[in-house]
Amino acid sequence: MNNKNTIKENLLKKINDKSAVVAVIGLGYVGLPLAVEKAKAGYKTIGFDIQKLKVDMVNQGQNYIGDVVDSELKDLVSKGLLAATTDFSIVKDADFIAICVPTPLDEYQQPDISYVKNSAIEISKYLKKGSIVVLESTTYPGTTEELLLPILEEGSGLKCGQDFFLAFSPERVDPGNLIYKTKNTPKVVGGVGKDSTEIAATMYRNVLEGEVFEVSSPKVAEMEKILENTYRNINIGLINEMAIICHKMGINVWEVIEAAKTKPYGFQAFYPGPGLGGHCIPLDPYYLTWKAREYDYHTRLIEISGEINNYMPEYVVERSSKILNRFKKPLNGSKILILGVAYKQDIDDYRESPALKVIEKFEREGCIVDFYDPYINEYKFKGKIKHGIEELTKNTLQNVDLVVITTAHTKVDYDFVQANSKFIFDTKNAMKNVKNRENIELL
């Protein structure tokens, strides 16, 4: 057996007998749940994050991610299976290194891969022979081989496929999903060479319950992730445009969708709203539009859907203005209450939430805006912190000119809201079960 095969077989043995040490770089919505699952599977797991607060919370067994079970985190920490640090040198002891850092867009809607690049540079300083690096952060096709590979090889002096292994396996985290979590969601893996794919897939099969689907290269896995979220982005753009058209025609778009859902094939329901939010759908398609320019191709459909979705916060304000006009109220000086600033129902995550843009646009028009969210007391947007009201009272509702629902939280008593509000603009059909609809208008 040659040296390359010996290194591969030794790593596979460590993975299968659970003696492999796991490092997870980035302890956010993707990294912490992954670290917990690795530790639950019996691997000694060390999480790294630049934010000392997160590191301290993990080491104290304190959870800050909704998809992680508090008692499981505390138990894993107390048993010594999970720990966290701000010291990157932990990589020198790791056999499996997962990169789960943010990949946001910059002000020009271009990918900001600085977190991935910096992580790769730091990893390369400590990367040992016989280990594997797996990138989980969503990014443009080519990142693993064009960015990570040369950084890791040059910084470590090791050769990929011979001394260490490299793969891409996109995260599929859906905060608040009651059925699919990190553990039971199918995983896609594409490595630099068959050995890297096999090793990464073996680790995930030892940790997760969902299917592990192997593809031929990191580029395929990277593009697969972009396809998932571009598919959703475009279909949401379509249904948002349908909502605008239906309103002009006096048709209830929500009823149209319910009718279309009865078809057992060829249709999947998507729903309109005040815009797109979250860490993936509003951002990921732009990774592809940016990369496509390298090949002299303009992604027309993707960019048009983005334009429609980006217009929705403005559309919400326009519709609200028309509602207020019926009561002889101008936007300037009107009191608006926003119900829900999380980007989706029943979670405390407001990343890229369209509600924040709606509030910003109302305030630019001179409105006096408050918000209530049962999961979020305050948020930071464009460097400014805004505090919400602590309790949704009768007095609060009666003293505003318009209630705008931007997140369909199930914790809100919508019958109470209807009974005590002058008028409600429901952009999420959150009040679908409220019988008295005299003062409700749907998107």
DARAQUI-V461277 format. One record per residue. N is the residue number from 1. RES is the residue in one small letter. PHI is phi in whole degrees, -180 to 180 (NA if undefined). NEAR is the number of other ideal C-beta (glycine too) atoms within 10 Angstrom. D_CENTER is the distance of its C-alpha to the mean C-alpha in Angstrom with 2 decimals. Layout:
n:N res:RES phi:PHI near:NEAR d_center:D_CENTER
n:N res:RES phi:PHI near:NEAR d_center:D_CENTER
//
This chain:
n:1 res:m phi:NA near:7 d_center:43.77
n:2 res:n phi:-76 near:8 d_center:42.71
n:3 res:n phi:-61 near:10 d_center:40.67
n:4 res:k phi:-60 near:13 d_center:37.45
n:5 res:n phi:-67 near:10 d_center:37.70
n:6 res:t phi:-63 near:11 d_center:38.61
n:7 res:i phi:-62 near:19 d_center:35.48
n:8 res:k phi:-62 near:21 d_center:33.31
n:9 res:e phi:-65 near:11 d_center:35.22
n:10 res:n phi:-64 near:13 d_center:35.12
n:11 res:l phi:-68 near:23 d_center:31.34
n:12 res:l phi:-61 near:16 d_center:31.08
n:13 res:k phi:-63 near:11 d_center:33.60
n:14 res:k phi:-61 near:18 d_center:31.64
n:15 res:i phi:-65 near:23 d_center:28.50
n:16 res:n phi:-73 near:13 d_center:30.59
n:17 res:d phi:-96 near:10 d_center:32.63
n:18 res:k phi:67 near:11 d_center:29.67
n:19 res:s phi:-91 near:12 d_center:31.33
n:20 res:a phi:-67 near:23 d_center:28.58
n:21 res:v phi:-96 near:19 d_center:26.87
n:22 res:v phi:-108 near:25 d_center:23.08
n:23 res:a phi:-118 near:27 d_center:21.32
n:24 res:v phi:-117 near:29 d_center:17.58
n:25 res:i phi:-94 near:31 d_center:16.80
n:26 res:g phi:103 near:26 d_center:14.03
n:27 res:l phi:-115 near:25 d_center:13.58
n:28 res:g phi:-98 near:18 d_center:10.19
n:29 res:y phi:-64 near:24 d_center:7.50
n:30 res:v phi:-96 near:26 d_center:8.29
n:31 res:g phi:-66 near:26 d_center:11.82
n:32 res:l phi:-65 near:27 d_center:13.44
n:33 res:p phi:-59 near:25 d_center:12.96
n:34 res:l phi:-66 near:28 d_center:14.16
n:35 res:a phi:-61 near:32 d_center:16.98
n:36 res:v phi:-63 near:27 d_center:18.01
n:37 res:e phi:-66 near:23 d_center:18.35
n:38 res:k phi:-62 near:30 d_center:20.33
n:39 res:a phi:-66 near:26 d_center:22.54
n:40 res:k phi:-61 near:18 d_center:23.04
n:41 res:a phi:-76 near:17 d_center:24.28
n:42 res:g phi:107 near:14 d_center:26.89
n:43 res:y phi:-89 near:24 d_center:25.79
n:44 res:k phi:-68 near:19 d_center:26.43
n:45 res:t phi:-123 near:26 d_center:23.04
n:46 res:i phi:-121 near:23 d_center:22.63
n:47 res:g phi:-99 near:28 d_center:19.46
n:48 res:f phi:-118 near:29 d_center:19.54
n:49 res:d phi:-153 near:22 d_center:17.95
n:50 res:i phi:-78 near:15 d_center:19.55
n:51 res:q phi:-89 near:12 d_center:19.00
n:52 res:k phi:-62 near:11 d_center:22.07
n:53 res:l phi:-60 near:9 d_center:20.99
n:54 res:k phi:-64 near:22 d_center:18.22
n:55 res:v phi:-61 near:19 d_center:20.80
n:56 res:d phi:-63 near:12 d_center:23.46
n:57 res:m phi:-64 near:18 d_center:21.48
n:58 res:v phi:-62 near:25 d_center:20.75
n:59 res:n phi:-66 near:14 d_center:24.41
n:60 res:q phi:-95 near:12 d_center:25.53
n:61 res:g phi:73 near:16 d_center:23.56
n:62 res:q phi:-99 near:13 d_center:21.58
n:63 res:n phi:-89 near:18 d_center:18.10
n:64 res:y phi:-134 near:16 d_center:15.35
n:65 res:i phi:-120 near:21 d_center:12.35
n:66 res:g phi:-59 near:14 d_center:12.60
n:67 res:d phi:-84 near:20 d_center:12.22
n:68 res:v phi:-104 near:20 d_center:15.04
n:69 res:v phi:-81 near:14 d_center:18.58
n:70 res:d phi:-52 near:12 d_center:20.58
n:71 res:s phi:-66 near:10 d_center:23.79
n:72 res:e phi:-67 near:16 d_center:22.44
n:73 res:l phi:-61 near:25 d_center:21.14
n:74 res:k phi:-61 near:15 d_center:24.49
n:75 res:d phi:-66 near:15 d_center:26.47
n:76 res:l phi:-65 near:22 d_center:24.96
n:77 res:v phi:-67 near:19 d_center:25.60
n:78 res:s phi:-65 near:10 d_center:29.10
n:79 res:k phi:-84 near:9 d_center:29.93
n:80 res:g phi:81 near:9 d_center:29.02
n:81 res:l phi:-83 near:19 d_center:26.49
n:82 res:l phi:-135 near:28 d_center:23.60
n:83 res:a phi:-145 near:17 d_center:23.99
n:84 res:a phi:-135 near:24 d_center:22.20
n:85 res:t phi:-156 near:16 d_center:23.63
n:86 res:t phi:-104 near:13 d_center:23.43
n:87 res:d phi:-99 near:9 d_center:25.99
n:88 res:f phi:-67 near:18 d_center:24.87
n:89 res:s phi:-65 near:11 d_center:28.19
n:90 res:i phi:-59 near:19 d_center:26.86
n:91 res:v phi:-60 near:23 d_center:25.92
n:92 res:k phi:-62 near:14 d_center:29.67
n:93 res:d phi:-99 near:13 d_center:29.74
n:94 res:a phi:-91 near:25 d_center:26.69
n:95 res:d phi:-97 near:21 d_center:27.14
n:96 res:f phi:-128 near:26 d_center:23.50
n:97 res:i phi:-120 near:27 d_center:21.03
n:98 res:a phi:-106 near:28 d_center:17.27
n:99 res:i phi:-100 near:24 d_center:15.40
n:100 res:c phi:-129 near:27 d_center:11.83
n:101 res:v phi:-102 near:24 d_center:11.76
n:102 res:p phi:-66 near:18 d_center:9.74
n:103 res:t phi:-132 near:21 d_center:10.61
n:104 res:p phi:-77 near:13 d_center:10.65
n:105 res:l phi:-100 near:16 d_center:13.25
n:106 res:d phi:-86 near:10 d_center:16.60
n:107 res:e phi:-66 near:6 d_center:18.81
n:108 res:y phi:-102 near:8 d_center:20.13
n:109 res:q phi:62 near:15 d_center:16.89
n:110 res:q phi:-111 near:14 d_center:17.47
n:111 res:p phi:-61 near:21 d_center:15.28
n:112 res:d phi:-101 near:15 d_center:15.68
n:113 res:i phi:-101 near:22 d_center:16.15
n:114 res:s phi:-62 near:13 d_center:18.21
n:115 res:y phi:-66 near:18 d_center:16.14
n:116 res:v phi:-67 near:24 d_center:16.49
n:117 res:k phi:-61 near:15 d_center:20.09
n:118 res:n phi:-64 near:15 d_center:21.07
n:119 res:s phi:-63 near:26 d_center:19.78
n:120 res:a phi:-62 near:25 d_center:21.83
n:121 res:i phi:-60 near:14 d_center:24.82
n:122 res:e phi:-67 near:17 d_center:24.81
n:123 res:i phi:-61 near:26 d_center:24.43
n:124 res:s phi:-61 near:21 d_center:27.30
n:125 res:k phi:-70 near:12 d_center:29.59
n:126 res:y phi:-122 near:18 d_center:29.45
n:127 res:l phi:-61 near:23 d_center:28.62
n:128 res:k phi:-104 near:15 d_center:31.31
n:129 res:k phi:-65 near:15 d_center:33.02
n:130 res:g phi:87 near:15 d_center:31.85
n:131 res:s phi:-120 near:28 d_center:28.12
n:132 res:i phi:-131 near:26 d_center:24.98
n:133 res:v phi:-111 near:31 d_center:21.89
n:134 res:v phi:-125 near:24 d_center:18.70
n:135 res:l phi:-87 near:29 d_center:15.85
n:136 res:e phi:-111 near:24 d_center:12.41
n:137 res:s phi:-67 near:23 d_center:10.46
n:138 res:t phi:-67 near:24 d_center:9.71
n:139 res:t phi:-158 near:23 d_center:12.78
n:140 res:y phi:-81 near:24 d_center:15.86
n:141 res:p phi:-61 near:22 d_center:18.46
n:142 res:g phi:114 near:14 d_center:21.00
n:143 res:t phi:-58 near:25 d_center:19.14
n:144 res:t phi:-61 near:29 d_center:20.19
n:145 res:e phi:-86 near:17 d_center:23.79
n:146 res:e phi:-89 near:12 d_center:24.39
n:147 res:l phi:-108 near:17 d_center:22.77
n:148 res:l phi:-66 near:26 d_center:22.33
n:149 res:l phi:-55 near:18 d_center:25.48
n:150 res:p phi:-65 near:13 d_center:28.03
n:151 res:i phi:-63 near:18 d_center:26.68
n:152 res:l phi:-67 near:22 d_center:26.83
n:153 res:e phi:-69 near:17 d_center:30.23
n:154 res:e phi:-69 near:11 d_center:31.81
n:155 res:g phi:-73 near:16 d_center:30.68
n:156 res:s phi:-98 near:20 d_center:31.65
n:157 res:g phi:77 near:10 d_center:34.60
n:158 res:l phi:-99 near:17 d_center:33.42
n:159 res:k phi:-109 near:12 d_center:33.17
n:160 res:c phi:-67 near:22 d_center:30.15
n:161 res:g phi:86 near:17 d_center:31.30
n:162 res:q phi:-122 near:15 d_center:34.33
n:163 res:d phi:-102 near:18 d_center:33.48
n:164 res:f phi:-144 near:25 d_center:29.71
n:165 res:f phi:-128 near:25 d_center:27.03
n:166 res:l phi:-145 near:25 d_center:23.76
n:167 res:a phi:-150 near:29 d_center:21.01
n:168 res:f phi:-122 near:34 d_center:17.52
n:169 res:s phi:-142 near:28 d_center:15.37
n:170 res:p phi:-64 near:25 d_center:11.84
n:171 res:e phi:-66 near:21 d_center:9.20
n:172 res:r phi:-134 near:20 d_center:8.41
n:173 res:v phi:-100 near:23 d_center:6.48
n:174 res:d phi:-124 near:17 d_center:6.58
n:175 res:p phi:-52 near:20 d_center:7.21
n:176 res:g phi:88 near:15 d_center:10.74
n:177 res:n phi:-67 near:13 d_center:11.79
n:178 res:l phi:-83 near:7 d_center:15.43
n:179 res:i phi:-106 near:7 d_center:16.42
n:180 res:y phi:-103 near:14 d_center:14.00
n:181 res:k phi:-116 near:20 d_center:12.85
n:182 res:t phi:-55 near:24 d_center:12.71
n:183 res:k phi:-68 near:16 d_center:16.50
n:184 res:n phi:-110 near:11 d_center:17.24
n:185 res:t phi:-88 near:17 d_center:14.68
n:186 res:p phi:-55 near:13 d_center:16.61
n:187 res:k phi:-120 near:23 d_center:16.10
n:188 res:v phi:-105 near:21 d_center:17.14
n:189 res:v phi:-133 near:25 d_center:19.17
n:190 res:g phi:-136 near:25 d_center:21.08
n:191 res:g phi:-106 near:28 d_center:23.39
n:192 res:v phi:-81 near:21 d_center:25.85
n:193 res:g phi:95 near:15 d_center:28.77
n:194 res:k phi:-64 near:11 d_center:29.34
n:195 res:d phi:-64 near:21 d_center:29.86
n:196 res:s phi:-63 near:26 d_center:26.42
n:197 res:t phi:-62 near:23 d_center:24.87
n:198 res:e phi:-62 near:17 d_center:27.16
n:199 res:i phi:-66 near:24 d_center:26.50
n:200 res:a phi:-62 near:28 d_center:22.68
n:201 res:a phi:-63 near:20 d_center:22.96
n:202 res:t phi:-62 near:18 d_center:25.55
n:203 res:m phi:-61 near:30 d_center:23.39
n:204 res:y phi:-65 near:26 d_center:20.54
n:205 res:r phi:-68 near:16 d_center:23.30
n:206 res:n phi:-79 near:17 d_center:24.72
n:207 res:v phi:-112 near:22 d_center:21.57
n:208 res:l phi:-103 near:20 d_center:19.70
n:209 res:e phi:-95 near:12 d_center:21.18
n:210 res:g phi:-73 near:16 d_center:19.42
n:211 res:e phi:-61 near:12 d_center:21.07
n:212 res:v phi:-108 near:18 d_center:20.76
n:213 res:f phi:-105 near:15 d_center:21.35
n:214 res:e phi:-92 near:19 d_center:23.00
n:215 res:v phi:-118 near:18 d_center:23.09
n:216 res:s phi:-78 near:11 d_center:25.62
n:217 res:s phi:-162 near:19 d_center:23.77
n:218 res:p phi:-61 near:28 d_center:20.64
n:219 res:k phi:-61 near:18 d_center:20.70
n:220 res:v phi:-64 near:14 d_center:20.54
n:221 res:a phi:-65 near:26 d_center:17.51
n:222 res:e phi:-65 near:27 d_center:15.78
n:223 res:m phi:-70 near:21 d_center:16.90
n:224 res:e phi:-59 near:16 d_center:15.97
n:225 res:k phi:-65 near:23 d_center:12.23
n:226 res:i phi:-63 near:24 d_center:12.84
n:227 res:l phi:-61 near:13 d_center:14.99
n:228 res:e phi:-52 near:17 d_center:12.59
n:229 res:n phi:-84 near:22 d_center:10.30
n:230 res:t phi:-68 near:23 d_center:13.47
n:231 res:y phi:-56 near:14 d_center:15.18
n:232 res:r phi:-71 near:19 d_center:12.97
n:233 res:n phi:-58 near:25 d_center:13.11
n:234 res:i phi:-67 near:19 d_center:16.86
n:235 res:n phi:-70 near:15 d_center:17.58
n:236 res:i phi:-70 near:22 d_center:15.98
n:237 res:g phi:-60 near:25 d_center:18.05
n:238 res:l phi:-62 near:15 d_center:21.01
n:239 res:i phi:-73 near:19 d_center:20.82
n:240 res:n phi:-66 near:25 d_center:20.41
n:241 res:e phi:-68 near:17 d_center:23.52
n:242 res:m phi:-61 near:17 d_center:25.22
n:243 res:a phi:-63 near:24 d_center:24.68
n:244 res:i phi:-63 near:17 d_center:26.41
n:245 res:i phi:-65 near:11 d_center:29.21
n:246 res:c phi:-61 near:20 d_center:29.69
n:247 res:h phi:-62 near:17 d_center:30.09
n:248 res:k phi:-63 near:8 d_center:32.72
n:249 res:m phi:-91 near:8 d_center:34.49
n:250 res:g phi:74 near:6 d_center:34.43
n:251 res:i phi:-111 near:13 d_center:32.44
n:252 res:n phi:-81 near:13 d_center:29.86
n:253 res:v phi:-65 near:21 d_center:26.77
n:254 res:w phi:-66 near:18 d_center:25.42
n:255 res:e phi:-69 near:12 d_center:28.72
n:256 res:v phi:-60 near:14 d_center:28.55
n:257 res:i phi:-64 near:19 d_center:25.23
n:258 res:e phi:-60 near:13 d_center:26.73
n:259 res:a phi:-68 near:9 d_center:29.77
n:260 res:a phi:-64 near:13 d_center:27.95
n:261 res:k phi:-63 near:11 d_center:26.06
n:262 res:t phi:-71 near:7 d_center:29.51
n:263 res:k phi:-73 near:10 d_center:29.76
n:264 res:p phi:-80 near:6 d_center:29.11
n:265 res:y phi:-150 near:4 d_center:28.22
n:266 res:g phi:75 near:6 d_center:26.87
n:267 res:f phi:-144 near:11 d_center:24.57
n:268 res:q phi:-124 near:10 d_center:21.06
n:269 res:a phi:-75 near:11 d_center:20.28
n:270 res:f phi:-124 near:17 d_center:17.67
n:271 res:y phi:-126 near:16 d_center:18.03
n:272 res:p phi:-76 near:27 d_center:18.58
n:273 res:g phi:-178 near:26 d_center:17.38
n:274 res:p phi:-78 near:28 d_center:17.44
n:275 res:g phi:141 near:27 d_center:14.85
n:276 res:l phi:-104 near:27 d_center:11.24
n:277 res:g phi:-139 near:25 d_center:8.35
n:278 res:g phi:102 near:24 d_center:4.68
n:279 res:h phi:-90 near:22 d_center:3.15
n:280 res:c phi:-124 near:24 d_center:4.69
n:281 res:i phi:-60 near:19 d_center:7.55
n:282 res:p phi:-73 near:23 d_center:9.35
n:283 res:l phi:-107 near:22 d_center:9.41
n:284 res:d phi:-56 near:26 d_center:9.96
n:285 res:p phi:-58 near:28 d_center:13.26
n:286 res:y phi:-72 near:22 d_center:14.70
n:287 res:y phi:-62 near:26 d_center:14.73
n:288 res:l phi:-74 near:20 d_center:17.04
n:289 res:t phi:-62 near:20 d_center:19.11
n:290 res:w phi:-66 near:16 d_center:19.73
n:291 res:k phi:-68 near:20 d_center:20.79
n:292 res:a phi:-62 near:15 d_center:22.85
n:293 res:r phi:-63 near:11 d_center:25.05
n:294 res:e phi:-62 near:9 d_center:26.35
n:295 res:y phi:-105 near:6 d_center:27.80
n:296 res:d phi:57 near:6 d_center:29.21
n:297 res:y phi:-129 near:11 d_center:27.10
n:298 res:h phi:-103 near:9 d_center:25.64
n:299 res:t phi:-83 near:18 d_center:22.68
n:300 res:r phi:-65 near:9 d_center:24.14
n:301 res:l phi:-62 near:12 d_center:22.32
n:302 res:i phi:-62 near:20 d_center:18.81
n:303 res:e phi:-71 near:13 d_center:19.96
n:304 res:i phi:-66 near:14 d_center:21.78
n:305 res:s phi:-63 near:23 d_center:18.86
n:306 res:g phi:-63 near:21 d_center:16.96
n:307 res:e phi:-63 near:10 d_center:20.12
n:308 res:i phi:-64 near:20 d_center:20.30
n:309 res:n phi:-65 near:25 d_center:16.80
n:310 res:n phi:-70 near:16 d_center:17.38
n:311 res:y phi:-78 near:16 d_center:20.75
n:312 res:m phi:-59 near:25 d_center:19.69
n:313 res:p phi:-58 near:24 d_center:19.61
n:314 res:e phi:-66 near:14 d_center:23.07
n:315 res:y phi:-64 near:21 d_center:24.16
n:316 res:v phi:-61 near:25 d_center:23.36
n:317 res:v phi:-68 near:22 d_center:25.59
n:318 res:e phi:-62 near:12 d_center:28.24
n:319 res:r phi:-64 near:18 d_center:28.44
n:320 res:s phi:-63 near:25 d_center:28.60
n:321 res:s phi:-60 near:17 d_center:31.44
n:322 res:k phi:-68 near:10 d_center:33.37
n:323 res:i phi:-63 near:17 d_center:33.04
n:324 res:l phi:-64 near:20 d_center:34.35
n:325 res:n phi:-59 near:11 d_center:37.14
n:326 res:r phi:-62 near:9 d_center:38.52
n:327 res:f phi:-101 near:11 d_center:39.17
n:328 res:k phi:58 near:6 d_center:40.66
n:329 res:k phi:-116 near:17 d_center:37.83
n:330 res:p phi:-80 near:12 d_center:36.49
n:331 res:l phi:-60 near:20 d_center:32.93
n:332 res:n phi:-62 near:9 d_center:34.50
n:333 res:g phi:94 near:11 d_center:35.19
n:334 res:s phi:-72 near:21 d_center:33.50
n:335 res:k phi:-95 near:15 d_center:31.63
n:336 res:i phi:-116 near:24 d_center:28.15
n:337 res:l phi:-114 near:24 d_center:26.09
n:338 res:i phi:-92 near:25 d_center:22.37
n:339 res:l phi:-101 near:29 d_center:21.18
n:340 res:g phi:98 near:29 d_center:17.53
n:341 res:v phi:-117 near:26 d_center:15.22
n:342 res:a phi:-67 near:26 d_center:11.98
n:343 res:y phi:-78 near:26 d_center:9.69
n:344 res:k phi:-151 near:20 d_center:10.56
n:345 res:q phi:-69 near:16 d_center:13.53
n:346 res:d phi:61 near:17 d_center:14.48
n:347 res:i phi:-136 near:20 d_center:11.72
n:348 res:d phi:-108 near:17 d_center:12.15
n:349 res:d phi:-102 near:19 d_center:8.86
n:350 res:y phi:-115 near:23 d_center:9.94
n:351 res:r phi:-60 near:19 d_center:7.75
n:352 res:e phi:59 near:19 d_center:9.22
n:353 res:s phi:-62 near:28 d_center:10.82
n:354 res:p phi:-65 near:24 d_center:13.82
n:355 res:a phi:-59 near:30 d_center:15.97
n:356 res:l phi:-67 near:24 d_center:16.32
n:357 res:k phi:-73 near:21 d_center:17.71
n:358 res:v phi:-61 near:27 d_center:19.90
n:359 res:i phi:-60 near:25 d_center:21.31
n:360 res:e phi:-59 near:16 d_center:21.98
n:361 res:k phi:-69 near:19 d_center:23.84
n:362 res:f phi:-60 near:23 d_center:25.83
n:363 res:e phi:-66 near:13 d_center:26.89
n:364 res:r phi:-65 near:10 d_center:27.99
n:365 res:e phi:-85 near:16 d_center:30.24
n:366 res:g phi:91 near:11 d_center:31.83
n:367 res:c phi:-76 near:22 d_center:30.30
n:368 res:i phi:-99 near:14 d_center:30.19
n:369 res:v phi:-115 near:19 d_center:26.69
n:370 res:d phi:-118 near:16 d_center:25.61
n:371 res:f phi:-136 near:25 d_center:22.55
n:372 res:y phi:-131 near:23 d_center:22.20
n:373 res:d phi:-143 near:25 d_center:19.16
n:374 res:p phi:-63 near:18 d_center:20.07
n:375 res:y phi:-108 near:18 d_center:17.00
n:376 res:i phi:-132 near:20 d_center:16.98
n:377 res:n phi:-90 near:13 d_center:20.30
n:378 res:e phi:-154 near:12 d_center:19.43
n:379 res:y phi:-144 near:21 d_center:16.90
n:380 res:k phi:-116 near:10 d_center:17.28
n:381 res:f phi:-141 near:15 d_center:17.06
n:382 res:k phi:54 near:6 d_center:18.95
n:383 res:g phi:84 near:5 d_center:20.72
n:384 res:k phi:-110 near:8 d_center:21.98
n:385 res:i phi:-100 near:8 d_center:21.49
n:386 res:k phi:-121 near:16 d_center:22.03
n:387 res:h phi:-98 near:10 d_center:23.19
n:388 res:g phi:-95 near:16 d_center:23.07
n:389 res:i phi:-81 near:13 d_center:25.97
n:390 res:e phi:-81 near:9 d_center:26.27
n:391 res:e phi:-142 near:8 d_center:27.81
n:392 res:l phi:-90 near:19 d_center:28.04
n:393 res:t phi:-104 near:13 d_center:31.83
n:394 res:k phi:-59 near:11 d_center:34.42
n:395 res:n phi:-63 near:8 d_center:35.61
n:396 res:t phi:-60 near:17 d_center:32.21
n:397 res:l phi:-66 near:20 d_center:31.74
n:398 res:q phi:-71 near:10 d_center:35.34
n:399 res:n phi:-97 near:13 d_center:35.25
n:400 res:v phi:-113 near:19 d_center:32.59
n:401 res:d phi:-82 near:20 d_center:33.38
n:402 res:l phi:-154 near:24 d_center:30.18
n:403 res:v phi:-103 near:25 d_center:27.23
n:404 res:v phi:-117 near:27 d_center:24.09
n:405 res:i phi:-91 near:27 d_center:21.49
n:406 res:t phi:-116 near:30 d_center:18.00
n:407 res:t phi:-142 near:30 d_center:16.09
n:408 res:a phi:-92 near:22 d_center:17.82
n:409 res:h phi:-64 near:21 d_center:17.89
n:410 res:t phi:-80 near:9 d_center:20.44
n:411 res:k phi:-76 near:11 d_center:21.90
n:412 res:v phi:-86 near:20 d_center:23.61
n:413 res:d phi:-85 near:9 d_center:27.21
n:414 res:y phi:-74 near:20 d_center:27.32
n:415 res:d phi:-65 near:13 d_center:31.06
n:416 res:f phi:-65 near:14 d_center:31.64
n:417 res:v phi:-62 near:23 d_center:29.65
n:418 res:q phi:-63 near:20 d_center:31.68
n:419 res:a phi:-69 near:13 d_center:34.96
n:420 res:n phi:-118 near:17 d_center:34.64
n:421 res:s phi:-108 near:20 d_center:33.01
n:422 res:k phi:-66 near:16 d_center:35.01
n:423 res:f phi:-158 near:19 d_center:32.47
n:424 res:i phi:-130 near:24 d_center:28.86
n:425 res:f phi:-106 near:22 d_center:26.63
n:426 res:d phi:-99 near:24 d_center:24.10
n:427 res:t phi:-88 near:29 d_center:21.31
n:428 res:k phi:-124 near:22 d_center:19.49
n:429 res:n phi:56 near:21 d_center:22.64
n:430 res:a phi:-69 near:23 d_center:22.03
n:431 res:m phi:-100 near:21 d_center:25.83
n:432 res:k phi:-60 near:14 d_center:26.74
n:433 res:n phi:-96 near:8 d_center:28.86
n:434 res:v phi:-80 near:17 d_center:30.77
n:435 res:k phi:-78 near:7 d_center:34.30
n:436 res:n phi:-80 near:10 d_center:35.66
n:437 res:r phi:-119 near:13 d_center:33.94
n:438 res:e phi:-61 near:6 d_center:36.44
n:439 res:n phi:-114 near:15 d_center:34.16
n:440 res:i phi:-122 near:21 d_center:30.86
n:441 res:e phi:-126 near:17 d_center:29.65
n:442 res:l phi:-92 near:23 d_center:26.71
n:443 res:l phi:-57 near:23 d_center:24.58
//
